[in-house]
Amino acid sequence: MELDTFIQIGLPVSLALIMLSMGMLLKLENFQTVARHPKALVLGLSSQMLLVPLVALLLLHLFKLPPLLAVGLLILSFSPGGATSNLFSYLAKGNVALSIALTAIASFITPFTIPFLTELALHMQMGENKEIIIPVALTMKRLFVVTIVPVVIGMGLRILKPSIADKVQPRIHHLSMLLFAIVIFSIIFQQWENMPTFLNQVGSITLVMVILTMLLGFYIAKLGGLSTRQTKTLSIEVGMQNGGIALLVTQGVLQNPTMSIVPVIYGLIMLIPVLVFVGISRYETAPSI
């Protein structure tokens, strides 16, 4: 199997397995807990869907990226959260129920928002004469199949066969993460000769984006009067973007390696501030909410 073919198949399969695994973790209590404190959910979703893309636009104005890389960064900003954010929220002693609820709700929203926002990003960065056209209906369909369908299946299995969900969820999670890691390394290998250039071009902007959006989530939570655990979770959920979904659009739909390198490098750079935040957070005590 050629490398391109493996990436095209392995990427959506790994993402679907990640979403299936997350769906198996969803319980009614997750949403009941969050429903008792809706302010955190509203602040988190509005920050993810509205403010993060605005931060990306500001950074593009300051850093002056080439058009293809700029589109890649914007697509990344349209893709909030991800299953990995749930893990980091847990490690940081945040509110895991809030983290999972934000990820689940975003997974149901983004298949409908990303295609139109990507079309807007292409128009903004490449003008009327852009050669790259996004098939909006196809993109929506692929995102729906890779995100919403697996989550619903996982939730159904959790409700109907909780013992089976408990047994297979860790295995599916480990398999999905392994396959996704292989896909990422395959993309890096494919672009190895250009990696120093890409790191030089987008390394700084992705690092600044993570730090600014984490601070954004932190201070919005503080201004909103949220608890310590909720503040930790919003810092992570607003600060972390779903590089896998961004890759599905840039690599799986648009098939543009240059755009795809942005979420790949972001996924590597992102770990630095997030792990520092987790390390600091684990030494703090937090209330139960």
C-alpha positions as CSV (number, residue, x, y, z in Angstrom):
1,M,0.0,0.0,0.0
2,E,1.4,3.4,-1.0
3,L,2.0,5.9,1.7
4,D,-0.7,8.4,0.3
5,T,-3.3,5.6,0.2
6,F,-2.4,4.6,3.8
7,I,-2.8,8.1,5.0
8,Q,-6.1,8.6,3.2
9,I,-7.5,5.4,4.7
10,G,-5.8,5.4,8.1
11,L,-6.7,9.0,9.0
12,P,-10.5,8.7,8.9
13,V,-10.4,5.2,10.4
14,S,-8.3,6.3,13.3
15,L,-10.5,9.4,14.0
16,A,-13.7,7.3,13.8
17,L,-12.2,4.9,16.3
18,I,-11.2,7.8,18.6
19,M,-14.8,9.1,18.5
20,L,-16.3,5.6,19.0
21,S,-14.1,5.3,22.1
22,M,-15.2,8.7,23.4
23,G,-18.8,7.8,22.8
24,M,-18.4,4.7,25.0
25,L,-17.3,6.9,27.8
26,L,-20.4,9.2,27.7
27,K,-22.9,8.7,30.4
28,L,-26.1,10.5,31.3
29,E,-24.4,11.7,34.5
30,N,-21.9,13.6,32.3
31,F,-24.6,15.9,31.0
32,Q,-26.6,16.0,34.2
33,T,-23.6,17.3,36.1
34,V,-22.9,20.0,33.4
35,A,-26.6,20.9,33.1
36,R,-26.6,21.9,36.8
37,H,-23.8,24.4,35.9
38,P,-24.6,25.6,32.3
39,K,-22.6,28.8,32.5
40,A,-19.3,26.8,32.1
41,L,-20.7,25.0,29.0
42,V,-21.9,28.2,27.4
43,L,-18.6,30.0,28.1
44,G,-16.6,27.1,26.8
45,L,-18.5,26.6,23.6
46,S,-18.7,30.3,22.7
47,S,-15.0,30.6,23.3
48,Q,-14.2,27.6,21.2
49,M,-16.5,28.4,18.3
50,L,-16.1,32.2,18.1
51,L,-13.1,33.5,19.9
52,V,-10.4,31.0,18.9
53,P,-10.9,31.7,15.1
54,L,-10.6,35.4,15.9
55,V,-7.3,34.7,17.7
56,A,-6.2,32.8,14.6
57,L,-7.1,35.8,12.4
58,L,-5.2,38.2,14.6
59,L,-2.1,35.9,14.5
60,L,-2.3,35.7,10.8
61,H,-2.3,39.5,10.6
62,L,0.8,39.6,12.8
63,F,2.8,36.6,11.3
64,K,2.0,37.0,7.6
65,L,1.9,33.3,6.7
66,P,1.7,32.2,3.1
67,P,-1.9,31.6,1.9
68,L,-1.9,27.8,2.1
69,L,-0.4,27.7,5.6
70,A,-2.8,30.5,6.6
71,V,-5.8,28.4,5.5
72,G,-4.4,25.4,7.4
73,L,-4.2,27.5,10.6
74,L,-7.7,28.7,10.1
75,I,-9.1,25.2,9.6
76,L,-7.3,24.2,12.7
77,S,-9.0,27.1,14.6
78,F,-12.4,25.9,13.4
79,S,-11.8,22.4,15.0
80,P,-12.2,22.7,18.8
81,G,-11.3,20.2,21.5
82,G,-10.8,16.5,20.7
83,A,-10.7,13.3,22.8
84,T,-7.1,14.1,23.9
85,S,-8.3,17.2,25.7
86,N,-10.4,15.0,28.0
87,L,-7.3,13.1,29.0
88,F,-5.4,16.3,29.8
89,S,-8.3,17.7,31.7
90,Y,-8.3,14.5,33.8
91,L,-4.5,14.8,34.4
92,A,-4.9,18.4,35.4
93,K,-7.6,17.5,37.9
94,G,-10.1,19.5,36.0
95,N,-13.8,18.9,35.5
96,V,-13.8,15.8,33.3
97,A,-17.6,15.8,32.9
98,L,-17.5,19.3,31.5
99,S,-14.6,18.4,29.2
100,I,-16.4,15.4,27.8
101,A,-19.6,17.4,27.3
102,L,-17.8,20.2,25.5
103,T,-16.1,17.6,23.2
104,A,-19.3,15.7,22.5
105,I,-21.3,18.8,21.7
106,A,-18.6,20.3,19.5
107,S,-18.4,17.0,17.6
108,F,-22.1,17.4,16.7
109,I,-21.7,21.1,15.7
110,T,-18.5,21.1,13.7
111,P,-19.5,18.8,10.8
112,F,-21.9,21.6,9.8
113,T,-19.7,24.6,10.5
114,I,-16.3,23.6,9.3
115,P,-17.2,23.2,5.6
116,F,-18.6,26.7,5.3
117,L,-15.9,28.3,7.4
118,T,-13.3,26.5,5.3
119,E,-14.8,27.9,2.1
120,L,-14.7,31.4,3.7
121,A,-11.1,30.9,4.7
122,L,-10.1,29.8,1.1
123,H,-11.8,32.9,-0.2
124,M,-10.2,35.2,2.3
125,Q,-6.7,33.9,1.8
126,M,-6.6,33.0,-1.9
127,G,-9.1,35.4,-3.4
128,E,-11.6,34.9,-6.2
129,N,-9.1,33.0,-8.4
130,K,-8.4,30.3,-5.9
131,E,-7.7,26.9,-7.5
132,I,-8.7,24.9,-4.4
133,I,-12.4,24.3,-4.1
134,I,-13.9,22.6,-1.0
135,P,-16.8,20.2,-1.8
136,V,-19.0,21.4,1.1
137,A,-21.5,18.6,0.9
138,L,-18.8,15.9,0.7
139,T,-16.9,17.5,3.6
140,M,-20.0,17.6,5.7
141,K,-20.8,14.0,4.9
142,R,-17.2,12.8,5.8
143,L,-17.2,14.8,9.0
144,F,-20.6,13.4,9.9
145,V,-19.5,9.8,9.3
146,V,-16.2,10.2,11.2
147,T,-17.5,12.1,14.2
148,I,-21.2,12.0,14.8
149,V,-21.9,8.4,13.8
150,P,-19.2,6.8,15.9
151,V,-20.1,8.8,18.9
152,V,-23.8,7.8,18.6
153,I,-22.8,4.1,18.2
154,G,-20.5,4.4,21.2
155,M,-23.3,6.0,23.3
156,G,-25.7,3.3,22.2
157,L,-23.3,0.6,23.2
158,R,-22.8,2.3,26.6
159,I,-26.6,2.4,27.2
160,L,-27.5,-1.1,25.9
161,K,-24.4,-3.1,26.9
162,P,-22.4,-1.2,29.5
163,S,-20.3,-4.2,30.5
164,I,-19.1,-4.7,26.9
165,A,-18.4,-0.9,26.5
166,D,-16.2,-1.1,29.7
167,K,-14.3,-4.1,28.3
168,V,-13.7,-2.9,24.7
169,Q,-13.3,0.9,25.2
170,P,-9.7,0.8,26.5
171,R,-8.6,-1.5,23.6
172,I,-10.3,0.6,21.0
173,H,-8.8,3.8,22.5
174,H,-5.3,2.4,22.4
175,L,-5.7,1.0,18.9
176,S,-7.1,4.4,17.6
177,M,-4.3,6.4,19.2
178,L,-1.6,4.0,17.8
179,L,-3.1,4.2,14.3
180,F,-3.4,8.0,14.5
181,A,0.2,8.3,15.6
182,I,1.3,6.1,12.7
183,V,-0.6,8.4,10.3
184,I,1.0,11.5,11.8
185,F,4.5,10.0,11.5
186,S,3.6,9.0,7.9
187,I,2.8,12.6,7.0
188,I,6.0,13.8,8.7
189,F,8.0,11.2,6.8
190,Q,6.3,12.3,3.5
191,Q,7.2,15.9,4.2
192,W,10.6,15.3,5.9
193,E,12.7,17.4,3.6
194,N,10.4,20.4,4.1
195,M,10.0,20.0,7.9
196,P,12.8,22.5,8.9
197,T,11.1,25.1,6.6
198,F,7.6,24.4,7.9
199,L,8.8,24.4,11.5
200,N,10.4,27.8,10.9
201,Q,7.2,29.1,9.3
202,V,4.5,27.8,11.6
203,G,6.3,26.7,14.8
204,S,6.2,30.1,16.5
205,I,2.6,30.9,15.4
206,T,1.3,27.6,16.6
207,L,3.0,27.9,20.0
208,V,1.7,31.5,20.4
209,M,-1.8,30.3,19.4
210,V,-1.8,27.5,22.1
211,I,-0.6,29.9,24.8
212,L,-3.0,32.7,23.9
213,T,-6.0,30.5,23.7
214,M,-5.2,28.7,26.9
215,L,-5.0,32.1,28.6
216,L,-8.2,33.1,26.9
217,G,-10.0,30.1,28.4
218,F,-8.5,30.7,31.8
219,Y,-9.4,34.4,32.1
220,I,-12.9,33.9,30.6
221,A,-13.5,31.2,33.2
222,K,-12.2,33.5,36.0
223,L,-14.3,36.5,34.8
224,G,-17.3,34.1,34.6
225,G,-16.8,33.2,38.3
226,L,-16.2,29.5,37.5
227,S,-14.7,27.0,40.0
228,T,-11.0,26.1,39.9
229,R,-11.7,22.7,38.3
230,Q,-14.0,24.3,35.6
231,T,-11.3,27.0,35.0
232,K,-8.7,24.3,34.4
233,T,-11.0,22.5,32.0
234,L,-11.8,25.6,30.0
235,S,-8.1,26.5,29.8
236,I,-7.4,23.1,28.2
237,E,-10.6,22.9,26.0
238,V,-10.2,26.4,24.6
239,G,-6.5,26.1,24.2
240,M,-6.4,22.7,22.5
241,Q,-7.6,22.3,18.9
242,N,-8.6,19.0,17.2
243,G,-5.7,18.5,14.9
244,G,-7.2,15.2,13.7
245,I,-10.3,16.8,12.4
246,A,-8.3,19.6,10.8
247,L,-6.2,17.0,9.1
248,L,-9.3,15.2,7.8
249,V,-10.2,18.4,6.0
250,T,-6.8,19.4,4.8
251,Q,-5.5,16.0,3.9
252,G,-8.6,13.8,3.5
253,V,-10.8,16.3,1.6
254,L,-8.5,19.0,0.1
255,Q,-5.6,16.6,-0.2
256,N,-3.1,19.5,0.4
257,P,0.1,18.5,2.1
258,T,1.1,22.1,2.7
259,M,-2.1,22.9,4.6
260,S,-1.8,19.6,6.5
261,I,1.6,20.4,8.0
262,V,0.0,23.1,10.2
263,P,-2.1,20.7,12.3
264,V,0.8,18.2,12.3
265,I,3.3,20.7,13.7
266,Y,0.6,22.1,16.0
267,G,0.1,18.6,17.5
268,L,3.8,18.5,18.4
269,I,4.1,22.1,19.6
270,M,0.9,22.0,21.6
271,L,2.2,19.4,24.0
272,I,4.8,21.8,25.5
273,P,2.5,24.4,27.1
274,V,-0.3,21.9,27.8
275,L,2.0,19.6,29.7
276,V,3.5,22.5,31.7
277,F,-0.1,23.6,32.6
278,V,-0.9,20.0,33.7
279,G,2.2,19.8,35.8
280,I,1.4,23.0,37.6
281,S,-2.3,22.1,38.0
282,R,-1.6,18.8,39.7
283,Y,-0.1,20.6,42.6
284,E,-3.2,22.7,43.3
285,T,-6.2,21.6,45.3
286,A,-9.6,22.1,43.8
287,P,-13.2,22.1,45.0
288,S,-15.5,19.2,44.0
289,I,-17.6,21.0,41.4
